[in-house]
Amino acid sequence: MTRARAQAWLAAFMTATAALSGAASAGQKLAIFPIDMSFPRSEDDFFPGTRGPSPDEQRRLSMAQDELRKLLSANGRYELVDLTPLAAEITAAQPIYNCNGCEVPIAEKAKADLLMTSNIDKISETHLSLTVAIVDVAASKLVRNASVLIQGNTDEAWLHGVRWLARNRLLAEGKPQ
């Protein structure tokens, strides 16, 4: 076999091996639940008359959810599962952070390997905390937990926090979580 032919075969073999290993590790199926929002127990002390997210915060919850979905699916580590058929069940269970594990059977129905729940905790009008938990559905075990402080109740601040969390915690390899 000539040297050129051997190099061509080696290149073809390496390309095939990389393609197969990429397919084998292609994203785990991830069910991303809607982001919940919680308020301090003494909510009226801080936010008189508030009984939930403001219209702007509702919009930001959707925006943050969309951004997380975009960032996690673009990376290739996760294949997102469509939860639309289970929307009524999810709505009935909300807030997910308070449903005592009800998200696991819902994710099982969606055939997900992993599930992600998120919560924005409104600490004050200008300080919010986004916490994300990723759970192995089969084992019903937490595999990753991360949070970020969002300083400012604006679109820009929320997006900055979501992007930082995705880049530095959810998609980072080899970094402490």
C-alpha positions as CSV (number, residue, x, y, z in Angstrom):
1,M,0.0,0.0,0.0
2,T,1.4,3.4,-0.9
3,R,1.9,6.0,1.7
4,A,-0.7,8.3,0.2
5,R,-3.3,5.5,0.2
6,A,-2.5,4.6,3.8
7,Q,-2.9,8.2,4.8
8,A,-6.2,8.4,3.0
9,W,-7.5,5.3,4.7
10,L,-6.3,6.6,8.1
11,A,-8.1,9.9,7.5
12,A,-11.3,8.1,6.4
13,F,-11.1,5.9,9.5
14,M,-10.5,8.8,11.9
15,T,-13.4,10.7,10.3
16,A,-15.7,7.7,10.6
17,T,-14.7,7.1,14.2
18,A,-15.3,10.8,15.1
19,A,-18.7,10.7,13.4
20,L,-19.7,7.5,15.3
21,S,-18.5,8.7,18.6
22,G,-20.3,12.0,18.0
23,A,-23.5,10.2,17.2
24,A,-23.1,7.9,20.3
25,S,-22.7,10.9,22.5
26,A,-25.2,13.0,20.7
27,G,-27.4,14.9,23.1
28,Q,-29.2,13.3,25.9
29,K,-33.0,13.9,25.7
30,L,-33.7,16.9,28.0
31,A,-37.1,18.0,29.2
32,I,-37.0,21.7,30.1
33,F,-39.8,22.7,32.4
34,P,-41.1,26.3,32.5
35,I,-39.2,28.6,34.8
36,D,-41.1,29.3,38.0
37,M,-40.8,32.5,40.0
38,S,-41.0,32.7,43.8
39,F,-41.2,35.7,46.1
40,P,-40.2,36.2,49.8
41,R,-42.6,34.8,52.3
42,S,-43.2,38.3,53.5
43,E,-43.9,39.4,50.0
44,D,-46.3,42.2,51.1
45,D,-43.5,43.7,53.2
46,F,-41.4,44.2,50.0
47,F,-43.9,44.3,47.2
48,P,-47.3,45.7,48.4
49,G,-50.1,44.3,46.3
50,T,-47.9,41.8,44.4
51,R,-49.4,38.3,44.0
52,G,-47.1,37.0,41.3
53,P,-44.8,38.1,38.5
54,S,-45.6,41.4,36.9
55,P,-46.5,41.5,33.2
56,D,-42.8,42.4,32.4
57,E,-41.6,39.6,34.6
58,Q,-43.9,37.1,32.9
59,R,-42.5,38.2,29.6
60,R,-38.9,37.9,31.0
61,L,-39.7,34.4,32.2
62,S,-40.6,33.4,28.7
63,M,-37.6,35.2,27.3
64,A,-35.3,33.4,29.7
65,Q,-36.9,30.1,29.0
66,D,-36.4,30.6,25.2
67,E,-32.8,31.7,25.7
68,L,-32.0,28.6,27.9
69,R,-33.6,26.3,25.3
70,K,-31.6,28.0,22.5
71,L,-28.3,27.8,24.3
72,L,-28.7,24.2,25.5
73,S,-29.9,22.9,22.1
74,A,-27.2,24.7,20.1
75,N,-24.4,23.1,22.1
76,G,-25.3,19.6,20.9
77,R,-25.0,18.1,24.4
78,Y,-28.8,18.0,24.8
79,E,-31.7,17.1,22.5
80,L,-34.7,19.0,23.7
81,V,-37.9,17.0,24.3
82,D,-41.2,18.6,23.4
83,L,-43.4,19.0,26.5
84,T,-46.3,20.6,24.6
85,P,-48.5,17.5,24.8
86,L,-48.1,17.5,28.6
87,A,-48.8,21.3,29.0
88,A,-52.0,20.8,31.0
89,E,-50.3,18.4,33.4
90,I,-47.4,20.8,33.9
91,T,-49.7,23.8,34.4
92,A,-51.7,21.8,37.1
93,A,-48.4,20.9,38.9
94,Q,-47.0,24.4,39.0
95,P,-45.0,25.7,40.7
96,I,-42.8,22.8,39.9
97,Y,-40.4,23.7,42.7
98,N,-43.2,22.9,45.1
99,C,-44.7,19.8,43.6
100,N,-42.6,17.2,45.5
101,G,-41.0,15.4,42.5
102,C,-44.0,15.4,40.2
103,E,-41.8,16.5,37.3
104,V,-40.1,13.1,37.1
105,P,-43.2,11.1,36.0
106,I,-44.0,13.9,33.5
107,A,-40.5,13.7,32.0
108,E,-40.8,9.9,31.9
109,K,-44.0,10.3,29.8
110,A,-42.0,12.6,27.5
111,K,-39.3,9.9,27.1
112,A,-36.6,12.3,28.5
113,D,-33.3,11.1,29.9
114,L,-32.9,14.3,31.9
115,L,-35.2,17.0,33.1
116,M,-34.4,20.6,34.0
117,T,-36.3,22.8,36.5
118,S,-35.6,26.4,37.1
119,N,-36.7,29.0,39.5
120,I,-36.3,32.8,39.7
121,D,-36.3,33.9,43.3
122,K,-37.1,37.6,43.6
123,I,-35.0,38.7,46.5
124,S,-35.7,42.4,46.0
125,E,-36.8,44.6,43.2
126,T,-33.3,44.7,41.8
127,H,-31.8,41.4,42.9
128,L,-33.1,38.0,41.6
129,S,-31.5,34.6,41.8
130,L,-31.9,32.0,39.0
131,T,-31.4,28.4,40.1
132,V,-31.4,25.5,37.7
133,A,-31.5,21.8,38.6
134,I,-30.9,18.9,36.1
135,V,-32.2,15.5,37.2
136,D,-31.5,12.1,35.8
137,V,-35.1,10.8,35.1
138,A,-34.4,7.1,35.4
139,A,-32.5,7.4,38.7
140,S,-34.6,10.4,39.9
141,K,-31.3,11.8,41.1
142,L,-29.9,15.4,40.9
143,V,-26.9,15.5,38.5
144,R,-26.3,19.2,38.3
145,N,-27.4,22.3,40.2
146,A,-26.3,25.8,39.4
147,S,-27.4,29.4,40.2
148,V,-26.6,32.9,39.3
149,L,-27.5,36.3,40.9
150,I,-29.2,38.6,38.5
151,Q,-28.6,42.2,39.4
152,G,-31.4,44.3,37.8
153,N,-34.9,43.5,36.9
154,T,-34.5,44.3,33.2
155,D,-34.4,42.2,30.0
156,E,-30.7,42.9,29.6
157,A,-29.9,41.7,33.2
158,W,-32.0,38.6,32.9
159,L,-30.4,37.6,29.6
160,H,-26.9,38.3,30.9
161,G,-27.6,36.0,33.9
162,V,-29.1,33.2,31.8
163,R,-26.2,33.3,29.3
164,W,-23.6,33.4,32.1
165,L,-25.2,30.4,33.8
166,A,-25.4,28.4,30.6
167,R,-21.9,29.2,29.5
168,N,-20.1,28.9,32.9
169,R,-22.2,26.2,34.7
170,L,-24.5,24.2,32.5
171,L,-22.3,23.7,29.5
172,A,-18.8,24.1,31.1
173,E,-16.7,21.0,31.1
174,G,-14.4,20.2,34.0
175,K,-15.4,23.3,36.1
176,P,-16.7,22.9,39.6
177,Q,-20.4,23.2,39.7
